[in-house]
Amino acid sequence: MHNRKLNELEYLNWLVGQPSNISMAITIKGNLQKELLYNALEKVQKKHPILEAQLDIDEDGHPFLIWGNIGNIPIQIIPRTEKNQYKKIIEEEVRTPFKTGNQCSLPLIRVKVLFSSQKFDLIITILHVIADGMSMVFLFKDILDFIIEPEKKYQIQEVVKIAENVLPAYYQKKIPTTPRKFNRYFWFVKRIVKIYRFKKRLGKKNNVKINLEPMDYENKKFMTYNWNLTKQQSQMFIKKAKENNVTVHSALCTIFLSDFSRINNPVNLRSRLAYSVGDSVGCFAGGMVIKSKFKIGKSFWKNAKNYHKKLIKNVQSDKVFSFCKIFSRAVPIKAFNEFMPIVHELVSNNPTLMVTNLGSLDKFNILFASKNFRVENIYEGVTGALDALILAIYTVENKINFCLHYYRPPYTEEEIEKYVSNAKSLLNKVLSHRSSG
């Protein structure tokens, strides 16, 4: 039986707690032959060995991946009875933990199909520890390719199964081998939280939400809220961003700065690792928080340029790996579990929006039109730690799509409506030239 320790990126995703899943649905017009899907899933599981893995904990509490005696990807066929049925299933899938341990013969991925004779929804859910957002894109592309060409050849992506140290060699030396740095950081965070409590007692920070209880996902409901721009609006927004020398991502983040001065920007690290991972399924993303307040006295595009400048400066530096200097594999899970409630209290006073931008999915040719099939829609759901508010952005058929993910509680539908309304209002002003810089 083959096994390896979780790498630094995987370990961080495991530390934040479970459930931590990614779920995505693709709606396809056409009559699916179930045998074609079974064949496609069998091939994609062999192409990406991480989909044949299970996760276990050793005697010291350290997680590791194991291969051997793991069965095929489980598939559940469900009658398709309504248009947006996939939305409810995704909202349930992302909060349903995967079974783990060496006694479990199931892989860390599951598939559901909403089936009808004319149209079907393919829903894939995977443990975030072994996959990132781009992995889902590559995974769907492979499955659809194998459905269209059942005999298509493929190359097994063994590197993810074998390699343990994924970070660049020069950075491996900077990773702590003891939890000393983490302990110092923990001490500092506890002092910050004490300040918030003191201000609350003085009545100077009445909006502080004190919550040191463990996160109870059983009594929470995972919700999604999606909307999109028209092709014309999307093209106009992209054009304006280029004219102002700002990335589309920076411009999209700026839309939400009036409500969130802290935005976590996940970063695709595939081209920065110690080895080439190509289009492998795996966890190859990091993240960085950019702090930037929306300055009312300045135009939208000047605010966007300021955000863009901060983001580029950080992305071009080693800060994309900086989290590994504190939350490395040297941090015991027990210590991190003690740390999480304190961070949860701190974050509740400084809400952070996590913007996951998958970019244009059109370039991956996922929305194909073949003789028998036509992909009509893509929908994504992602759970996050600390009750994170997550916004997935992707462009499909030249239309920018937004999908907001949140837990209720702590967020209410009224709060979400307010955030979305504020973003749409500012976006309309940008597109009507009233806030162009």
C-alpha positions in Angstrom: 0.0 0.0 0.0 1.5 3.3 -1.1 1.2 6.4 1.2 2.7 9.9 1.6 2.3 12.8 4.1 0.2 15.7 3.2 2.2 18.4 1.5 2.2 22.0 3.0 -0.7 23.1 0.8 -2.8 20.1 1.6 -2.0 20.2 5.3 -3.2 23.8 5.5 -6.6 22.8 4.0 -6.8 19.9 6.4 -6.1 22.2 9.4 -9.0 24.5 8.8 -11.4 21.7 9.7 -14.1 19.7 8.0 -16.3 19.8 6.0 -14.2 21.7 3.5 -15.5 20.7 0.1 -15.7 22.0 -3.5 -18.8 21.1 -5.5 -19.6 22.0 -9.1 -22.4 21.3 -11.4 -22.6 21.4 -15.2 -25.9 21.3 -17.0 -25.8 19.4 -20.3 -28.4 19.2 -23.0 -28.6 15.8 -24.6 -29.5 12.2 -23.8 -26.7 10.7 -21.7 -25.9 7.0 -22.0 -24.9 6.0 -18.5 -22.3 3.6 -19.7 -20.4 6.5 -21.3 -20.4 8.3 -17.9 -19.2 5.2 -16.0 -16.4 4.8 -18.6 -15.4 8.5 -18.3 -15.2 8.4 -14.5 -13.2 5.2 -14.6 -10.7 6.8 -16.9 -10.5 10.1 -15.1 -9.8 8.3 -11.8 -6.9 6.4 -13.4 -5.6 9.6 -15.0 -5.6 11.4 -11.7 -4.3 9.0 -9.0 -5.3 11.5 -6.3 -8.9 10.4 -7.0 -7.9 6.9 -5.8 -6.6 8.1 -2.5 -8.0 8.0 1.0 -6.9 10.0 4.1 -5.8 8.6 7.4 -4.3 9.8 10.7 -1.1 8.2 12.3 -0.5 7.6 16.0 0.9 11.1 16.4 -2.2 12.8 14.8 -0.5 13.5 11.5 -2.7 13.1 8.4 -1.4 11.2 5.3 -2.8 10.0 2.0 -3.0 6.2 1.3 -3.5 4.3 -2.0 -4.7 0.7 -2.2 -8.1 -1.0 -2.0 -9.9 2.2 -2.9 -13.0 1.6 -5.0 -14.5 3.5 -8.0 -15.9 7.0 -7.8 -19.4 6.5 -6.3 -22.3 7.7 -8.5 -25.9 8.4 -7.6 -28.5 8.8 -10.4 -31.4 11.1 -9.4 -34.4 12.0 -11.5 -34.2 15.5 -12.8 -37.5 17.2 -11.8 -36.8 20.9 -11.9 -34.5 23.5 -13.6 -32.4 24.6 -10.6 -32.5 21.3 -8.7 -28.6 21.2 -8.7 -28.5 24.3 -6.6 -30.1 22.6 -3.6 -27.9 19.5 -4.0 -24.7 21.6 -4.1 -25.8 23.5 -1.0 -26.1 20.1 0.8 -23.0 18.5 -0.8 -20.5 21.1 0.3 -21.5 20.7 4.0 -21.5 16.9 4.0 -18.1 15.6 5.2 -16.3 12.7 3.4 -15.7 9.5 5.3 -12.0 9.0 5.9 -9.7 6.4 7.4 -8.0 3.2 6.3 -11.2 1.2 6.8 -13.0 3.3 4.2 -12.9 2.0 0.7 -14.4 5.1 -0.9 -12.3 7.8 -2.6 -12.5 11.5 -1.6 -14.8 12.4 -4.5 -18.4 11.6 -5.2 -20.7 12.2 -8.2 -24.4 12.8 -8.6 -26.4 13.0 -11.8 -29.7 14.7 -12.2 -31.0 12.6 -15.1 -33.7 13.1 -17.7 -34.0 12.0 -21.4 -33.3 15.5 -22.8 -31.0 17.1 -20.2 -28.9 16.2 -17.2 -26.8 17.9 -14.5 -23.4 16.4 -13.6 -22.5 17.3 -10.0 -19.0 16.6 -8.7 -18.0 17.1 -5.0 -14.4 16.7 -3.9 -12.5 17.2 -0.6 -10.7 20.5 -0.8 -7.6 18.9 0.7 -6.9 17.1 -2.6 -8.3 19.7 -5.1 -8.6 23.4 -5.9 -10.9 25.4 -8.1 -8.8 24.9 -11.2 -8.8 21.1 -10.6 -12.5 21.1 -10.9 -12.3 22.8 -14.3 -9.7 20.3 -15.5 -11.7 17.4 -14.1 -14.9 18.4 -15.9 -13.1 18.9 -19.1 -11.5 15.4 -18.9 -14.9 13.8 -18.1 -16.6 15.5 -21.0 -13.8 14.6 -23.4 -14.1 11.0 -22.4 -17.8 11.0 -22.8 -17.4 12.4 -26.4 -14.4 10.2 -27.2 -14.7 7.0 -25.1 -11.4 5.6 -26.6 -9.4 8.7 -26.0 -5.9 8.0 -24.7 -4.5 9.7 -21.6 -1.3 10.1 -19.5 -1.4 9.2 -15.8 -0.5 12.2 -13.6 1.7 10.3 -11.2 3.6 13.3 -9.8 0.8 14.3 -7.4 0.8 10.8 -5.9 4.6 10.7 -5.4 5.8 14.3 -4.6 5.5 15.4 -1.0 7.5 18.7 -1.0 5.7 20.8 -3.5 7.0 24.3 -2.6 10.0 25.7 -4.5 13.3 24.4 -3.2 14.5 27.9 -2.1 11.4 28.3 0.0 11.5 24.9 1.6 14.4 26.2 3.8 12.2 28.9 5.2 9.4 26.6 6.4 9.5 26.2 10.2 10.3 22.7 11.5 8.9 23.5 15.0 5.7 25.2 16.1 7.6 28.0 17.7 6.7 30.7 15.2 3.0 29.6 15.3 3.0 29.8 19.1 4.3 33.4 18.9 1.6 34.3 16.4 -1.0 32.7 18.5 0.1 34.8 21.5 -0.2 37.9 19.4 -3.6 37.1 18.1 -4.9 36.4 21.7 -3.7 39.9 22.7 -5.6 41.5 19.8 -8.8 39.7 20.8 -8.4 41.0 24.3 -8.3 44.5 23.0 -11.6 43.9 21.1 -13.2 42.6 24.3 -11.9 45.6 26.3 -13.4 48.0 23.7 -16.7 46.2 23.9 -16.8 46.6 27.6 -16.2 50.3 27.2 -19.1 50.4 24.8 -16.8 51.7 22.0 -17.3 48.7 19.7 -20.9 47.6 20.0 -20.8 45.5 16.9 -18.4 43.0 18.3 -19.6 39.4 18.0 -18.1 37.3 20.8 -18.2 33.6 19.9 -15.7 31.1 21.3 -17.9 28.1 20.8 -16.7 25.5 18.2 -18.2 25.9 14.8 -21.5 23.9 14.8 -22.1 23.1 11.1 -25.0 20.8 12.0 -27.1 23.9 12.9 -26.0 26.0 10.0 -27.4 26.1 6.5 -25.1 26.6 3.5 -26.5 29.0 1.0 -25.6 30.3 -2.5 -26.6 33.4 -4.3 -25.7 33.8 -8.0 -26.1 36.4 -10.7 -24.3 37.3 -13.9 -23.6 40.2 -16.3 -24.8 40.2 -19.9 -22.3 39.7 -22.7 -22.4 43.4 -23.4 -21.9 44.4 -19.8 -19.1 41.9 -19.4 -17.3 43.1 -22.5 -17.7 46.7 -21.5 -16.3 46.1 -18.0 -13.3 44.2 -19.3 -12.7 46.9 -21.9 -12.8 49.6 -19.2 -10.4 47.6 -17.0 -7.9 47.4 -19.9 -8.2 51.1 -20.7 -7.4 51.9 -17.1 -4.5 49.4 -16.9 -6.1 47.3 -14.2 -6.7 43.5 -14.2 -10.3 42.4 -14.4 -9.8 40.6 -11.1 -8.7 43.8 -9.3 -11.6 45.7 -10.8 -14.1 43.0 -9.7 -12.7 43.1 -6.2 -13.0 46.9 -6.0 -16.7 46.6 -6.6 -17.0 45.0 -3.1 -14.5 47.2 -1.2 -17.2 49.5 0.2 -18.5 46.5 2.3 -15.2 44.5 2.7 -11.9 46.3 3.2 -10.2 42.9 3.6 -10.3 40.6 0.6 -8.6 37.2 0.4 -7.3 36.5 -3.1 -6.6 32.8 -3.7 -3.6 32.5 -6.0 -3.0 29.7 -8.6 0.5 28.4 -7.7 0.8 25.7 -10.4 3.6 27.5 -12.2 5.5 28.3 -9.0 5.9 24.9 -7.5 9.0 22.7 -7.3 7.8 20.5 -10.2 5.3 20.8 -13.1 1.8 19.7 -12.3 0.2 20.8 -15.5 -3.6 20.1 -15.5 -3.4 17.6 -12.7 -6.1 17.4 -10.1 -4.6 18.5 -6.8 -4.4 21.3 -4.2 -2.2 23.9 -5.8 -3.5 27.2 -4.5 -2.5 29.7 -1.9 -4.0 33.0 -0.7 -3.3 36.5 0.4 -5.4 39.1 2.1 -5.3 42.6 0.6 -6.4 45.4 2.8 -7.8 48.4 0.9 -10.6 50.8 1.8 -12.8 52.3 -0.9 -12.1 56.0 -0.9 -15.3 57.9 -1.6 -13.6 61.0 -2.8 -11.8 59.1 -5.6 -13.2 57.6 -8.7 -13.9 53.9 -9.0 -10.9 53.4 -11.4 -8.5 55.2 -9.1 -9.6 52.9 -6.3 -9.2 49.9 -8.6 -5.7 51.1 -9.5 -4.8 51.3 -5.9 -6.1 47.8 -5.2 -4.3 46.5 -8.4 -1.0 48.0 -7.3 -1.2 46.3 -3.9 -2.2 43.0 -5.4 0.5 42.9 -8.0 3.2 43.8 -5.5 2.2 40.9 -3.3 1.6 38.4 -6.1 5.1 39.1 -7.5 6.7 38.4 -4.2 7.2 35.4 -1.9 4.1 36.5 0.0 2.1 33.9 -2.0 3.8 31.3 0.2 4.0 33.4 3.4 1.2 31.4 5.2 3.6 28.4 5.2 5.9 30.3 7.5 3.3 30.1 10.3 0.9 27.3 9.4 3.4 24.6 8.4 3.2 20.9 8.9 5.1 21.5 12.2 1.9 22.9 13.7 0.1 20.1 15.6 -3.6 19.8 14.8 -4.4 20.0 18.5 -2.7 23.4 18.8 -4.5 24.6 15.7 -7.8 23.5 17.0 -7.2 25.7 20.1 -6.2 28.5 17.9 -9.3 28.4 15.6 -12.0 29.7 18.1 -9.8 32.7 18.9 -9.4 33.5 15.2 -13.1 33.0 14.6 -13.8 35.7 17.2 -11.3 38.1 15.6 -12.5 37.5 12.1 -16.1 38.1 13.2 -15.1 41.6 13.9 -13.3 42.1 10.6 -15.3 40.2 8.0 -13.2 39.1 5.0 -14.5 38.3 1.6 -12.8 35.5 -0.3 -12.8 36.1 -4.0 -12.1 33.0 -6.0 -11.7 34.0 -9.7 -11.4 31.1 -12.1 -11.2 33.5 -15.0 -12.5 32.7 -18.4 -13.6 29.0 -18.7 -14.3 29.5 -22.4 -10.6 29.1 -23.1 -10.7 25.5 -21.7 -13.5 24.7 -24.2 -15.7 23.2 -21.5 -18.8 24.7 -23.1 -18.6 22.5 -26.1 -21.2 21.8 -28.7 -20.9 18.3 -30.1 -23.3 16.2 -32.2 -25.1 14.9 -29.1 -24.4 17.3 -26.3 -24.4 20.9 -25.4 -23.2 22.4 -22.1 -25.6 25.1 -21.0 -24.6 26.1 -17.5 -21.8 25.9 -14.8 -22.5 26.4 -11.1 -20.0 26.2 -8.2 -20.1 25.9 -4.5 -17.2 26.1 -2.0 -17.2 25.8 1.8 -14.7 27.8 3.7 -13.3 28.0 7.2 -14.4 30.5 9.9 -17.8 31.1 8.3 -16.0 32.7 5.4 -18.0 34.6 2.8 -16.8 33.3 -0.5 -17.4 34.8 -3.9 -16.7 32.6 -7.0 -16.3 34.5 -10.2 -15.9 32.9 -13.7 -16.6 33.9 -17.3 -18.8 31.5 -19.3 -19.8 32.3 -22.9 -18.3 35.8 -22.5 -20.6 36.5 -19.5 -19.1 37.2 -16.0 -20.8 35.0 -13.4 -20.9 35.6 -9.7 -21.8 33.0 -7.1 -21.8 34.0 -3.4 -21.4 31.2 -0.8 -22.2 31.7 2.9 -23.5 30.1 6.0 -26.7 31.1 7.7 -26.0 31.9 10.6 -23.9 34.0 11.0 -25.0 35.8 7.8 -28.6 36.6 7.0 -30.3 36.7 3.6 -30.9 40.5 4.2 -27.2 41.1 4.7 -26.3 39.2 1.5 -29.0 41.1 -0.4 -27.4 44.3 0.8 -23.9 43.3 -0.2 -25.1 42.2 -3.7 -27.3 45.4 -4.1 -24.3 47.6 -3.2 -22.1 45.8 -5.7 -24.6 45.9 -8.5 -25.3 49.6 -7.9 -21.6 50.5 -8.1 -21.2 48.3 -11.1 -24.1 50.0 -12.9 -22.4 53.4 -12.2 -19.1 52.1 -13.6 -20.8 50.8 -16.8 -22.7 54.0 -17.3 -19.5 56.1 -17.1 -20.4 57.9 -13.9 -17.5 56.6 -12.0 -14.9 56.2 -14.7 -11.5 57.6 -13.9 
